[in-house]
């Protein structure tokens, strides 16, 4: 079970991103409907490349069932990219936060160049509803725009 909140971040100029671990990511969506999301992801961290296959189902409030499996490069390459969906490219910065939580700051590239999201994954919905978020977070997107929405169509900045 994944429990997270997502926010739009309009200004990161005050953050020295070189202080944080970063991961280069490309994710392609293989299938999307109202109940299920299936994607593959390629991650490069410290010159090491990993590949994952993920299925997300049953989104409720802030939680979603998530099954994620590390796969080989050959398995990744054998999964066909769905031309109906946009490929998403981003750099993820891992920023330590309170109570051993972390902020995943995603800076998008390509068709969403310049869009920045911040996500915090929580241990429970109670924790998610009780811990304050940083003041530099802008609009909450947890119940509105998702990465799969961005994959299905080109979303204009005004929609955020």
DSSP file (Angstrom, degrees, kcal/mol; ACC not computed):
  #  RESIDUE AA STRUCTURE BP1 BP2  ACC     N-H-->O    O-->H-N    N-H-->O    O-->H-N    TCO  KAPPA ALPHA  PHI   PSI    X-CA   Y-CA   Z-CA
    1    1 A X              0   0    0      0, 0.0     2,-0.5     0, 0.0    64,-0.2   0.000 360.0 360.0 360.0 129.0    0.0    0.0    0.0
    2    2 A X  E     -A   64   0A   0     62,-3.0    62,-2.0     2,-0.0     2,-0.5  -0.933 360.0-174.0-109.7 128.6    1.3    3.4   -1.0
    3    3 A X  E     +AB  63 122A   0    119,-0.5   119,-3.5    -2,-0.5     2,-0.3  -0.969  23.1 149.1-124.3 113.9    0.1    6.5    0.8
    4    4 A X  E     - B   0 121A   0     58,-2.1     2,-0.4    -2,-0.5   117,-0.2  -0.967  37.9-143.8-146.1 158.8    1.3    9.8   -0.6
    5    5 A X  E     - B   0 120A   0    115,-2.0   115,-2.0    -2,-0.3     2,-0.4  -0.957  19.6-156.9-119.1 143.7    0.5   13.4   -1.1
    6    6 A X  E     - B   0 119A   0     -2,-0.4   135,-3.5   113,-0.2   136,-1.0  -0.960  10.7-176.6-125.2 139.9    1.6   15.3   -4.3
    7    7 A X  E     -CB 140 118A   0    111,-2.5   111,-2.4    -2,-0.4     2,-0.3  -0.967  27.3-121.9-134.7 148.4    2.1   19.0   -4.7
    8    8 A X  E     - B   0 117A   0    131,-3.1   130,-2.4    -2,-0.3     2,-0.5  -0.708  25.9-158.3 -79.6 139.9    3.0   21.4   -7.5
    9    9 A X        -     0   0    0    107,-2.6   107,-0.4    -2,-0.3     3,-0.1  -0.983  12.7-178.0-123.6 119.5    6.1   23.4   -6.7
   10   10 A X  S    S+     0   0    0     -2,-0.5     2,-0.4   126,-0.3    -1,-0.1   0.741  70.5  34.2 -89.8 -24.5    6.5   26.7   -8.6
   11   11 A X        +     0   0    0    125,-0.4    -1,-0.2     1,-0.1     3,-0.1  -0.956  45.2 157.8-140.0 118.6    9.9   27.8   -7.3
   12   12 A X    >   +     0   0    0     -2,-0.4     3,-2.0    -3,-0.1     5,-0.2   0.168  46.6 111.6-117.5  15.5   12.9   25.7   -6.4
   13   13 A X  T 3  S+     0   0    0      1,-0.3    -1,-0.1     3,-0.1    -2,-0.0   0.743  74.0  58.6 -63.6 -21.7   15.5   28.5   -6.8
   14   14 A X  T 3  S+     0   0    0     -3,-0.1     2,-0.5     2,-0.1    -1,-0.3   0.497  91.8  85.2 -84.0  -4.2   16.0   28.5   -3.0
   15   15 A X  S <  S-     0   0    0     -3,-2.0     2,-1.3     3,-0.0     3,-0.1  -0.871  70.5-145.6-105.0 125.5   17.0   24.8   -3.0
   16   16 A X    >   -     0   0    0     -2,-0.5     3,-2.0     1,-0.2     4,-0.1  -0.728  17.5-172.7 -85.8  93.2   20.6   23.7   -3.7
   17   17 A X  G >  S+     0   0    0     -2,-1.3     3,-1.8     1,-0.3    -1,-0.2   0.695  73.8  75.8 -64.5 -19.4   19.8   20.5   -5.5
   18   18 A X  G 3  S+     0   0    0      1,-0.3    -1,-0.3    -3,-0.1     4,-0.1   0.660  85.5  66.4 -67.3 -12.9   23.4   19.5   -5.6
   19   19 A X  G <  S+     0   0    0     -3,-2.0     2,-0.3     2,-0.1    -1,-0.3   0.534  96.5  68.4 -80.9  -6.3   23.1   18.6   -1.9
   20   20 A X  S <  S-     0   0    0     -3,-1.8    75,-0.1    -4,-0.1     2,-0.1  -0.829  87.8-102.4-122.4 151.9   20.7   15.7   -2.6
   21   21 A X  E     -D   94   0A   0     73,-0.6    73,-2.3    -2,-0.3     2,-0.3  -0.402  42.4-158.7 -63.3 143.3   20.8   12.3   -4.2
   22   22 A X  E     -D   93   0A   0     71,-0.2     2,-0.4    -2,-0.1    24,-0.4  -0.948  14.4-163.3-130.7 153.1   19.3   12.3   -7.6
   23   23 A X  E     -D   92   0A   0     69,-2.4    69,-3.2    -2,-0.3     2,-0.5  -0.998  15.1-142.3-132.8 127.0   17.8    9.7   -9.9
   24   24 A X  E     -DE  91  44A   0     20,-2.5    20,-2.5    -2,-0.4     2,-0.4  -0.786  30.8-172.2 -86.8 131.0   17.2   10.1  -13.7
   25   25 A X  E     -DE  90  43A   0     65,-3.1    65,-2.4    -2,-0.5     2,-0.4  -0.957  25.6-175.9-131.6 143.7   14.0    8.4  -14.7
   26   26 A X  E     -DE  89  42A   0     16,-2.1    16,-2.7    -2,-0.4     2,-0.4  -0.987  16.7-174.1-129.7 125.7   12.0    7.6  -17.8
   27   27 A X  E     -DE  88  41A   0     61,-2.9    61,-2.7    -2,-0.4     2,-0.4  -0.978   7.2-168.6-126.9 136.6    8.6    6.0  -17.3
   28   28 A X  E     - E   0  40A   0     12,-2.5    12,-2.7    -2,-0.4     2,-0.5  -0.957  17.9-135.3-120.4 136.6    6.3    4.6  -19.9
   29   29 A X  E     - E   0  39A   0     -2,-0.4    53,-0.7    57,-0.4    10,-0.3  -0.795  18.4-178.6 -95.5 130.2    2.8    3.7  -19.3
   30   30 A X  E    S+     0   0A   0      8,-2.7     2,-0.3    -2,-0.5     9,-0.2   0.758  72.1   5.7 -96.1 -31.5    1.6    0.4  -20.8
   31   31 A X  E     + E   0  38A   0      7,-1.7     7,-2.9     2,-0.0     2,-0.4  -0.970  61.0 179.2-156.6 137.3   -2.0    0.5  -19.7
   32   32 A X  E     + E   0  37A   0     -2,-0.3     2,-0.3     5,-0.2     5,-0.2  -0.983  14.7 144.0-142.5 128.9   -4.2    3.0  -17.9
   33   33 A X        -     0   0    0      3,-2.5    -2,-0.0    -2,-0.4     0, 0.0  -0.842  64.9 -79.9-143.0-172.1   -7.9    2.9  -16.9
   34   34 A X  S    S+     0   0    0     -2,-0.3    25,-0.2     1,-0.2     3,-0.1   0.765 127.5  28.1 -64.3 -24.7   -9.9    4.3  -14.0
   35   35 A X  S    S+     0   0    0      1,-0.2    23,-1.0    23,-0.1     2,-0.4   0.650 119.4  44.8-109.7 -19.9   -8.9    1.4  -11.7
   36   36 A X  E     - F   0  57A   0     21,-0.2    -3,-2.5    22,-0.1     2,-0.4  -0.977  48.3-173.4-138.0 140.1   -5.5    0.2  -12.9
   37   37 A X  E     -EF  32  56A   0     19,-2.3    19,-2.8    -2,-0.4     2,-0.4  -1.000   7.7-173.1-129.1 130.5   -2.2    1.7  -14.1
   38   38 A X  E     +EF  31  55A   0     -7,-2.9    -8,-2.7    -2,-0.4    -7,-1.7  -0.992  16.9 160.3-124.4 128.3    0.6   -0.4  -15.5
   39   39 A X  E     -EF  29  54A   0     15,-2.4    15,-2.6    -2,-0.4     2,-0.4  -0.940  31.1-142.5-142.0 163.2    4.0    1.2  -16.2
   40   40 A X  E     -EF  28  53A   0    -12,-2.7   -12,-2.5    -2,-0.3     2,-0.4  -0.960  21.9-164.5-122.6 148.6    7.7    0.4  -16.8
   41   41 A X  E     -EF  27  52A   0     11,-2.4    11,-2.4    -2,-0.4     2,-0.5  -0.996  14.1-158.3-139.3 138.4   10.5    2.6  -15.4
   42   42 A X  E     -EF  26  51A   0    -16,-2.7   -16,-2.1    -2,-0.4     2,-0.4  -0.969  18.8-172.2-112.4 128.2   14.2    3.0  -16.1
   43   43 A X  E     -EF  25  50A   0      7,-2.8     7,-2.6    -2,-0.5     2,-0.5  -0.969  12.3-165.1-125.2 136.7   16.2    4.7  -13.3
   44   44 A X  E     +EF  24  49A   0    -20,-2.5   -20,-2.5    -2,-0.4     2,-0.4  -0.975  18.2 163.4-121.7 118.1   19.8    5.8  -13.4
   45   45 A X  E >  S- F   0  48A   0      3,-2.5     3,-1.9    -2,-0.5   -22,-0.1  -0.994  71.5 -10.8-135.8 126.7   21.4    6.5  -10.0
   46   46 A X  T 3  S-     0   0    0     -2,-0.4    -1,-0.1   -24,-0.4     3,-0.1   0.893 128.0 -56.6  51.7  44.9   25.2    6.8   -9.4
   47   47 A X  T 3  S+     0   0    0      1,-0.2     2,-0.5    -3,-0.0    -1,-0.3   0.607 114.2 118.9  63.9  14.3   25.8    5.4  -12.9
   48   48 A X  E <   -F   45   0A   0     -3,-1.9    -3,-2.5     2,-0.0     2,-0.5  -0.945  52.5-150.7-111.2 130.7   23.8    2.2  -12.1
   49   49 A X  E     +F   44   0A   0     -2,-0.5     2,-0.3    -5,-0.2    -5,-0.2  -0.854  16.4 178.0-103.6 132.0   20.7    1.5  -14.2
   50   50 A X  E     -F   43   0A   0     -7,-2.6    -7,-2.8    -2,-0.5     2,-0.4  -0.910  13.0-151.4-127.5 158.7   17.7   -0.4  -12.8
   51   51 A X  E     -FG  42  71A   0     20,-0.6    20,-2.4    -2,-0.3     2,-0.3  -0.982  11.9-172.9-131.7 140.3   14.4   -1.3  -14.3
   52   52 A X  E     -FG  41  70A   0    -11,-2.4   -11,-2.4    -2,-0.4     2,-0.4  -0.961  17.0-152.4-135.3 154.8   11.0   -1.8  -12.7
   53   53 A X  E     -FG  40  69A   0     16,-2.6    16,-2.6    -2,-0.3     2,-0.4  -0.995  25.0-171.2-122.2 127.8    7.5   -2.9  -13.7
   54   54 A X  E     -FG  39  68A   0    -15,-2.6   -15,-2.4    -2,-0.4     2,-0.4  -0.962  18.1-170.0-131.2 138.7    4.7   -1.5  -11.6
   55   55 A X  E     -FG  38  67A   0     12,-2.7    12,-2.8    -2,-0.4     2,-0.4  -0.997  10.0-170.7-123.2 126.5    0.9   -2.1  -11.3
   56   56 A X  E     +FG  37  66A   0    -19,-2.8   -19,-2.3    -2,-0.4     2,-0.3  -0.969  14.7 164.3-118.1 132.2   -1.2    0.3   -9.3
   57   57 A X  E     +FG  36  65A   0      8,-2.5     8,-2.4    -2,-0.4   -21,-0.2  -0.920  44.7  27.7-139.8 164.6   -4.8   -0.5   -8.4
   58   58 A X  E     -     0   0A   0    -23,-1.0     2,-0.3    -2,-0.3    -1,-0.2   0.883  64.2-161.7  55.4  53.5   -7.7    0.6   -6.2
   59   59 A X  E     +     0   0A   0    -25,-0.2     2,-0.4   -24,-0.2     5,-0.2  -0.513  15.5 172.7 -68.1 126.4   -6.8    4.2   -5.5
   60   60 A X  E >   - G   0  63A   0      3,-3.1     3,-3.0    -2,-0.3     2,-0.1  -0.984  56.9 -50.7-137.7 124.1   -8.7    5.5   -2.5
   61   61 A X  T 3  S-     0   0    0     -2,-0.4    -2,-0.0     1,-0.3   -58,-0.0  -0.291 124.7 -17.8  50.2-114.0   -8.1    8.9   -0.9
   62   62 A X  T 3  S+     0   0    0     -2,-0.1   -58,-2.1    -3,-0.1     2,-0.3   0.436 123.8  83.0 -99.2  -1.0   -4.4    9.1   -0.5
   63   63 A X  E <   +AG   3  60A   0     -3,-3.0    -3,-3.1   -60,-0.2     2,-0.3  -0.748  47.0 175.6-112.2 154.1   -3.7    5.3   -0.8
   64   64 A X  E     -A    2   0A   0    -62,-2.0   -62,-3.0    -2,-0.3     2,-0.4  -0.987  35.0-114.0-148.9 141.6   -3.2    3.0   -3.7
   65   65 A X  E     - G   0  57A   0     -8,-2.4    -8,-2.5    -2,-0.3     2,-0.4  -0.664  40.5-171.6 -75.0 130.7   -2.3   -0.7   -3.9
   66   66 A X  E     - G   0  56A   0     -2,-0.4     2,-0.5   -10,-0.2   -10,-0.2  -0.989  19.2-173.3-132.5 128.4    1.1   -1.0   -5.6
   67   67 A X  E     + G   0  55A   0    -12,-2.8   -12,-2.7    -2,-0.4     2,-0.4  -0.984  15.8 178.6-116.8 119.6    3.0   -4.0   -6.9
   68   68 A X  E     - G   0  54A   0     -2,-0.5     2,-0.4   -14,-0.2   -14,-0.2  -0.982   5.1-177.2-127.8 133.3    6.5   -3.2   -8.0
   69   69 A X  E     - G   0  53A   0    -16,-2.6   -16,-2.6    -2,-0.4     2,-0.3  -0.991  26.3-126.7-132.0 132.2    9.0   -5.6   -9.3
   70   70 A X  E     - G   0  52A   0     -2,-0.4   -18,-0.3   -18,-0.2     2,-0.3  -0.612  36.1-172.8 -73.7 136.2   12.6   -5.1  -10.4
   71   71 A X  E     - G   0  51A   0    -20,-2.4   -20,-0.6    -2,-0.3     2,-0.1  -0.796  23.4 -99.7-126.1 168.3   13.1   -6.5  -13.9
   72   72 A X     >  -     0   0    0     -2,-0.3     4,-2.6     1,-0.1     5,-0.2  -0.366  34.0-109.4 -82.5 166.1   16.0   -7.0  -16.2
   73   73 A X  H  > S+     0   0    0      1,-0.2     4,-2.9     2,-0.2     5,-0.2   0.900 121.4  52.9 -60.6 -40.6   17.0   -4.7  -19.1
   74   74 A X  H  > S+     0   0    0      2,-0.2     4,-1.6     1,-0.2    -1,-0.2   0.910 110.0  47.2 -62.7 -42.1   15.9   -7.4  -21.5
   75   75 A X  H  > S+     0   0    0      2,-0.2     4,-0.9     1,-0.2    -2,-0.2   0.917 112.2  50.7 -64.4 -42.4   12.5   -7.7  -19.8
   76   76 A X  H >< S+     0   0    0     -4,-2.6     3,-0.9     1,-0.2    -2,-0.2   0.940 111.9  46.7 -58.5 -49.0   12.2   -3.9  -19.8
   77   77 A X  H 3< S+     0   0    0     -4,-2.9    -1,-0.2     1,-0.2    -2,-0.2   0.772 107.4  57.8 -67.4 -25.6   13.0   -3.7  -23.5
   78   78 A X  H 3< S+     0   0    0     -4,-1.6     2,-0.7    -5,-0.2    -1,-0.2   0.678  84.8  90.7 -79.7 -16.4   10.6   -6.5  -24.4
   79   79 A X  S << S-     0   0    0     -4,-0.9     2,-0.1    -3,-0.9   -39,-0.0  -0.709  84.6-126.5 -80.4 116.7    7.6   -4.6  -22.8
   80   80 A X        -     0   0    0     -2,-0.7     2,-0.3     1,-0.1    -2,-0.1  -0.372  15.0-123.3 -69.7 138.4    6.1   -2.6  -25.7
   81   81 A X        -     0   0    0     -4,-0.1     2,-0.7    -2,-0.1   -51,-0.1  -0.621  24.2-125.4 -75.8 135.6    5.7    1.1  -25.3
   82   82 A X    >   -     0   0    0    -53,-0.7     3,-1.9    -2,-0.3   -53,-0.2  -0.752  12.4-154.3 -85.9 114.5    2.1    2.2  -25.8
   83   83 A X  T 3  S+     0   0    0     -2,-0.7    -1,-0.1     1,-0.3     4,-0.1   0.623  88.8  71.4 -66.5 -10.4    2.1    4.9  -28.5
   84   84 A X  T 3  S+     0   0    0    -54,-0.1     2,-0.3     2,-0.1    -1,-0.3   0.668  94.8  63.8 -75.3 -16.0   -1.2    6.3  -27.0
   85   85 A X  S <  S-     0   0    0     -3,-1.9    67,-0.2   -56,-0.2     2,-0.2  -0.847  84.1-117.2-116.5 146.1    0.7    7.6  -23.9
   86   86 A X        -     0   0    0     65,-4.0   -57,-0.4    -2,-0.3     2,-0.3  -0.548  28.5-124.4 -73.2 139.9    3.4   10.2  -23.4
   87   87 A X        -     0   0    0     -2,-0.2     2,-0.5   -59,-0.1    24,-0.3  -0.699  25.7-141.8 -79.4 138.2    6.7    9.0  -22.1
   88   88 A X  E     -D   27   0A   0    -61,-2.7   -61,-2.9    -2,-0.3     2,-0.4  -0.910  17.1-172.6-109.8 128.9    7.7   10.9  -18.9
   89   89 A X  E     +DH  26 109A   0     20,-0.5    20,-2.8    -2,-0.5     2,-0.3  -0.967  18.4 150.3-120.2 133.0   11.2   11.9  -18.3
   90   90 A X  E     -DH  25 108A   0    -65,-2.4   -65,-3.1    -2,-0.4     2,-0.5  -0.989  42.6-125.6-156.3 160.6   12.3   13.5  -15.0
   91   91 A X  E     -DH  24 107A   0     16,-2.5    16,-2.9    -2,-0.3     2,-0.5  -0.970  28.2-154.5-109.1 126.1   15.1   14.0  -12.4
   92   92 A X  E     -DH  23 106A   0    -69,-3.2   -69,-2.4    -2,-0.5     2,-0.4  -0.892   5.3-163.7-105.0 127.3   14.1   12.9   -8.9
   93   93 A X  E     -DH  22 105A   0     12,-2.6    12,-2.9    -2,-0.5     2,-0.7  -0.922  12.9-142.3-107.6 134.0   15.9   14.5   -5.9
   94   94 A X  E     -DH  21 104A   0    -73,-2.3   -73,-0.6    -2,-0.4     2,-0.5  -0.868  21.2-175.7-100.6 114.4   15.5   12.8   -2.5
   95   95 A X  E     - H   0 103A   0      8,-2.9     8,-3.5    -2,-0.7   -75,-0.1  -0.942  24.7-124.4-115.7 118.0   15.3   15.4    0.2
   96   96 A X  E     + H   0 102A   0     -2,-0.5     6,-0.2     6,-0.2     2,-0.2  -0.287  35.7 179.3 -59.2 144.2   15.2   14.3    3.9
   97   97 A X    >   -     0   0    0      4,-2.9     3,-0.5     1,-0.2     4,-0.2  -0.671  33.7 -55.7-134.1-172.1   12.1   15.5    5.8
   98   98 A X  G >  S+     0   0    0      1,-0.2     3,-2.0    -2,-0.2    -1,-0.2  -0.212 112.1  20.2 -70.8 159.9   10.7   15.2    9.3
   99   99 A X  G 3  S-     0   0    0      1,-0.3    -1,-0.2     2,-0.0     3,-0.1   0.829 132.6 -62.4  51.5  40.4    9.9   11.9   11.1
  100  100 A X  G <  S+     0   0    0     -3,-0.5    -1,-0.3     1,-0.2    -2,-0.2   0.681 104.2 134.3  61.1  20.0   12.2   10.0    8.8
  101  101 A X    <   -     0   0    0     -3,-2.0    -4,-2.9    -4,-0.2     2,-0.4  -0.472  42.2-147.0 -88.8 168.5   10.1   10.9    5.8
  102  102 A X  E     -H   96   0A   0     19,-0.4    19,-0.7    -6,-0.2     2,-0.5  -0.988   9.0-132.5-138.0 149.8   11.5   12.1    2.5
  103  103 A X  E     -HI  95 120A   0     -8,-3.5    -8,-2.9    -2,-0.4     2,-0.8  -0.874  14.3-152.7 -96.7 128.6   10.4   14.5   -0.2
  104  104 A X  E     -HI  94 119A   0     15,-3.0    15,-2.0    -2,-0.5     2,-0.7  -0.906  13.2-163.4-101.1 107.5   10.7   13.2   -3.7
  105  105 A X  E     -HI  93 118A   0    -12,-2.9   -12,-2.6    -2,-0.8     2,-0.6  -0.836   3.2-162.5 -97.3 112.6   11.2   16.3   -5.8
  106  106 A X  E     -HI  92 117A   0     11,-3.0    11,-2.3    -2,-0.7     2,-0.6  -0.864   7.2-169.3-103.2 117.5   10.5   15.5   -9.5
  107  107 A X  E     -HI  91 116A   0    -16,-2.9   -16,-2.5    -2,-0.6     9,-0.2  -0.925  21.5-142.7-105.4 112.8   11.8   18.0  -12.1
  108  108 A X  E     -H   90   0A   0      7,-2.8     6,-1.7    -2,-0.6   -18,-0.3  -0.375  16.5-168.9 -82.0 154.7   10.3   17.1  -15.5
  109  109 A X  E >   +H   89   0A   0    -20,-2.8     3,-1.3     4,-0.2   -20,-0.5  -0.696  52.4  26.9-125.4 178.1   12.0   17.2  -18.9
  110  110 A X  G >  S+     0   0    0      1,-0.3     3,-2.0    -2,-0.2   -22,-0.1  -0.431 128.0   2.6  70.1-133.6   10.7   17.0  -22.4
  111  111 A X  G 3  S+     0   0    0      1,-0.3    -1,-0.3   -24,-0.3   -23,-0.1   0.710 142.5  42.8 -65.3 -18.6    7.1   17.9  -23.0
  112  112 A X  G X  S+     0   0    0     -3,-1.3     3,-2.5   -23,-0.2    -1,-0.3  -0.002  82.0 162.5-111.8  27.1    6.7   18.9  -19.4
  113  113 A X  T <   +     0   0    0     -3,-2.0    -4,-0.2     1,-0.3     3,-0.1  -0.216  67.5  18.1 -52.4 127.4   10.0   20.7  -19.1
  114  114 A X  T 3  S+     0   0    0     -6,-1.7     2,-0.3     1,-0.4    -1,-0.3   0.211  88.6 126.9  95.8 -15.1   10.0   22.9  -16.0
  115  115 A X    <   -     0   0    0     -3,-2.5    -7,-2.8    -7,-0.1     2,-0.4  -0.594  40.8-165.7 -74.5 136.2    7.1   21.3  -14.2
  116  116 A X  E     - I   0 107A   0   -107,-0.4  -107,-2.6    -2,-0.3     2,-0.3  -0.990   8.7-176.2-129.7 127.6    8.1   20.3  -10.6
  117  117 A X  E     -BI   8 106A   0    -11,-2.3   -11,-3.0    -2,-0.4     2,-0.4  -0.901  10.0-156.5-115.8 149.3    6.2   18.0   -8.3
  118  118 A X  E     -BI   7 105A   0   -111,-2.4  -111,-2.5    -2,-0.3     2,-0.4  -0.997  12.9-173.2-122.7 132.6    7.0   17.2   -4.7
  119  119 A X  E     -BI   6 104A   0    -15,-2.0   -15,-3.0    -2,-0.4     2,-0.4  -0.963  10.5-165.3-124.5 142.8    5.7   13.9   -3.2
  120  120 A X  E     -BI   5 103A   0   -115,-2.0  -115,-2.0    -2,-0.4     2,-0.5  -0.997  11.8-150.9-124.1 126.3    5.8   12.7    0.4
  121  121 A X  E     -B    4   0A   0    -19,-0.7   -19,-0.4    -2,-0.4  -117,-0.3  -0.852  18.8-160.7 -97.8 129.5    5.1    9.0    1.0
  122  122 A X  E     -B    3   0A   0   -119,-3.5  -119,-0.5    -2,-0.5     3,-0.1  -0.611  27.2-129.4-109.2 165.0    3.6    8.4    4.5
  123  123 A X  S    S+     0   0    0     -2,-0.2     2,-0.3     1,-0.2    -1,-0.1   0.687  91.7   2.2 -84.2 -21.1    3.3    5.3    6.7
  124  124 A X  S  > S-     0   0    0   -121,-0.1     4,-2.1     1,-0.1    -1,-0.2  -0.978  70.1-111.8-157.4 162.0   -0.5    5.9    7.3
  125  125 A X  H  > S+     0   0    0     -2,-0.3     4,-1.9     2,-0.2     5,-0.1   0.846 118.6  58.5 -67.6 -32.2   -3.3    8.2    6.2
  126  126 A X  H  > S+     0   0    0      2,-0.2     4,-0.7     1,-0.2    -1,-0.2   0.935 107.8  45.3 -60.2 -46.2   -3.4    9.5    9.8
  127  127 A X  H >> S+     0   0    0      1,-0.2     4,-2.1     2,-0.2     3,-1.0   0.914 110.6  54.5 -62.9 -42.5    0.3   10.5    9.5
  128  128 A X  H 3< S+     0   0    0     -4,-2.1    -1,-0.2     1,-0.3    -2,-0.2   0.842 111.4  45.1 -60.1 -34.2   -0.4   12.1    6.1
  129  129 A X  H 3< S+     0   0    0     -4,-1.9    -1,-0.3     1,-0.1    -2,-0.2   0.558 117.1  44.0 -88.0  -8.1   -3.2   14.2    7.5
  130  130 A X  H << S+     0   0    0     -3,-1.0     2,-0.5    -4,-0.7    -2,-0.2   0.673  91.8  83.6-110.1 -21.1   -1.2   15.3   10.6
  131  131 A X  S  < S-     0   0    0     -4,-2.1     2,-0.1    -5,-0.1    -1,-0.0  -0.725  76.1-128.4 -89.7 128.3    2.2   16.2    9.3
  132  132 A X        -     0   0    0     -2,-0.5     2,-0.3     1,-0.1    -2,-0.1  -0.362  18.4-131.8 -70.7 152.3    2.6   19.7    7.9
  133  133 A X        -     0   0    0      1,-0.1    -1,-0.1    -2,-0.1   -13,-0.0  -0.714  35.7 -84.2-100.6 157.1    4.1   20.2    4.5
  134  134 A X    >   -     0   0    0     -2,-0.3     3,-1.6     1,-0.1    -1,-0.1  -0.217  33.3-123.4 -59.1 148.6    6.9   22.7    3.7
  135  135 A X  T 3  S+     0   0    0      1,-0.3    -1,-0.1    -3,-0.1    -2,-0.0   0.689 107.6  68.0 -68.5 -17.2    5.7   26.2    3.0
  136  136 A X  T 3  S+     0   0    0   -127,-0.0  -125,-0.4  -126,-0.0  -126,-0.3   0.537  78.4  99.3 -81.8  -4.3    7.5   26.2   -0.4
  137  137 A X    <   -     0   0    0     -3,-1.6  -128,-0.2  -128,-0.1     3,-0.1  -0.591  58.4-167.5 -73.2 142.8    5.0   23.6   -1.6
  138  138 A X        +     0   0    0   -130,-2.4  -129,-0.1     1,-0.3    -1,-0.1   0.254  49.7   3.4-103.8-129.6    2.2   25.1   -3.7
  139  139 A X  S    S-     0   0    0     21,-0.1  -131,-3.1  -132,-0.1     2,-0.3  -0.302  71.4-122.8 -64.2 132.1   -1.0   23.6   -4.9
  140  140 A X  B     +C    7   0A   0   -133,-0.2  -133,-0.3     1,-0.1     3,-0.1  -0.600  28.3 178.9 -74.4 134.6   -1.9   20.1   -3.7
  141  141 A X    >   +     0   0    0   -135,-3.5     3,-1.9    -2,-0.3  -134,-0.2   0.266  44.2 114.6-116.4   7.2   -2.4   17.7   -6.6
  142  142 A X  T 3  S+     0   0    0   -136,-1.0    -1,-0.1     1,-0.3  -135,-0.1   0.810  90.0  29.0 -52.9 -35.5   -3.1   14.5   -4.7
  143  143 A X  T 3  S+     0   0    0   -137,-0.1    -1,-0.3    -3,-0.1     3,-0.1   0.252 126.4  41.6-110.5  11.7   -6.7   14.2   -5.9
  144  144 A X  S <  S+     0   0    0     -3,-1.9     2,-0.4     1,-0.3    -3,-0.1   0.556 105.3  24.4-121.7 -91.2   -6.4   16.0   -9.2
  145  145 A X        -     0   0    0     14,-0.1    -1,-0.3    15,-0.1     2,-0.2  -0.709  62.2-177.3 -93.1 129.0   -3.6   15.6  -11.7
  146  146 A X     >  -     0   0    0     -2,-0.4     4,-1.8    -3,-0.1     3,-0.2  -0.713  42.1-106.8-114.6 168.0   -1.5   12.4  -11.7
  147  147 A X  H  > S+     0   0    0     -2,-0.2     4,-1.9     1,-0.2     5,-0.1   0.867 122.2  56.5 -60.9 -35.2    1.5   11.2  -13.8
  148  148 A X  H  > S+     0   0    0      2,-0.2     4,-1.9     1,-0.2    -1,-0.2   0.856 103.3  53.9 -67.5 -32.0   -0.9    8.9  -15.6
  149  149 A X  H  > S+     0   0    0      1,-0.2     4,-1.6     2,-0.2    -1,-0.2   0.925 108.9  49.4 -61.3 -43.0   -3.0   11.9  -16.6
  150  150 A X  H  < S+     0   0    0     -4,-1.8    -2,-0.2     1,-0.2    -1,-0.2   0.833 110.3  50.9 -65.2 -32.3    0.1   13.5  -18.0
  151  151 A X  H  < S+     0   0    0     -4,-1.9   -65,-4.0     1,-0.2    -1,-0.2   0.847 108.5  51.7 -72.6 -33.7    0.9   10.4  -19.9
  152  152 A X  H  < S-     0   0    0     -4,-1.9     2,-0.3   -67,-0.2    -2,-0.2   0.798 124.8  -1.0 -76.9 -28.5   -2.6   10.2  -21.4
  153  153 A X  S  < S-     0   0    0     -4,-1.6     2,-0.7    -5,-0.1    -1,-0.2  -0.986  80.4 -91.3-156.1 160.9   -2.7   13.7  -22.8
  154  154 A X        -     0   0    0     -2,-0.3     2,-0.5    -3,-0.1    -4,-0.1  -0.688  42.8-156.9 -78.1 115.9   -0.6   16.9  -22.9
  155  155 A X        -     0   0    0     -2,-0.7     2,-0.2    -5,-0.2     5,-0.0  -0.828  10.8-132.2 -97.8 130.1   -1.7   19.0  -19.9
  156  156 A X    >   -     0   0    0     -2,-0.5     3,-2.1     1,-0.1     4,-0.5  -0.503  21.5-114.5 -81.1 150.9   -1.1   22.7  -20.1
  157  157 A X  G >  S+     0   0    0      1,-0.3     3,-1.4     2,-0.2    -1,-0.1   0.804 113.7  64.9 -55.4 -32.7    0.6   24.5  -17.2
  158  158 A X  G 3  S+     0   0    0      1,-0.3    -1,-0.3     2,-0.2    -3,-0.0   0.773  92.1  63.7 -63.9 -24.9   -2.6   26.4  -16.5
  159  159 A X  G <         0   0    0     -3,-2.1    -1,-0.3     1,-0.3    -2,-0.2   0.709 360.0 360.0 -73.4 -18.7   -4.3   23.2  -15.6
  160  160 A X    <         0   0    0     -3,-1.4    -1,-0.3    -4,-0.5    -2,-0.2   0.483 360.0 360.0 -78.9 360.0   -2.0   22.7  -12.7
